[in-house]
């Protein structure tokens, strides 16, 4: 998040905006995995500031724990969407009510 905006992605096979990142099987190296997965999706390397929150939910009958990190991204960076990413965009937090957003973004908005 920066200046009232949040960086979101829209995958090619989805019609809603979500946080960049991905699934990691091990709890070891979560920060490094967050940086790596995000870089793959947005085409520039973020810097972890801190762990923001942990979201817990169920998906396909499995308990999921999503570690969400607050990161900085170079303001001069040009985004280059990864293979499965259709769009990468800074979005105004106040304008998200008009957009289709994923559950991860909804949860984050409740936290801030």
HUKA-V765720 format. One record per pair of residues at least 24 apart in sequence whose ideal C-beta (glycine too) atoms are under 10 Angstrom apart, sorted by the first residue. I is the first residue (numbers start at 0). J is the second residue. Records with the same first field share a line. If there is no record, write none. Layout:
BEGIN
I: J  J
END
This chain:
BEGIN
0: 51  69  70  89  92  107  111
1: 71  72  74  89
2: 74  89  91  92
3: 89  90  91  92  93  94
4: 88  89  90  91  92  93  94  95
5: 88  89  90  91  92  95  100  104  107  108  111
6: 37  41  45  70  72  78  87  88  89  90
7: 41  86  87  88  89  90  95  98  100  101  103  104
8: 37  40  41  78  80  81  83  84  85  86  87  88  101
9: 80  84  85  86  87  88  98  99  100  101
10: 40  80  81  83  84  85  86  101
11: 80  81  82  83  84  85  86
12: 83  85
13: 83  85  99  101
14: 85  99
15: 98  99  100  101  102  104
16: 86  88  90  95  98  99  100  101  103  104
17: 99  100  101  102  103  104
18: 51  54  65  67  68  100  101  103  104  106  107
19: 45  70  72  78  81  84  87
20: 45  65  66  67  68  70  103
22: 58  63  65
23: 65  66
26: 64  66
29: 66  68
30: 66  68  70
32: 66  68
33: 66  67  68  70
34: 68  70
36: 81
37: 68  70  72  81
38: 79  81
39: 81  82  83  84
40: 78  79  80  81  82  83  84  87
41: 72  76  77  78  79  80  81  84  87  88
42: 76  77  78  79  80  81  84  87
43: 72  73  75  76  77  78  79  87
44: 70  72  73  76
45: 69  70  71  72  73  76
46: 70  71  72  73
47: 71
51: 107  110  111
52: 106  107  109  110  111
54: 102  103  105  106  107  110
55: 106
56: 102  103  106
58: 102
65: 102  103  106
67: 103  106  107  110
69: 107
END
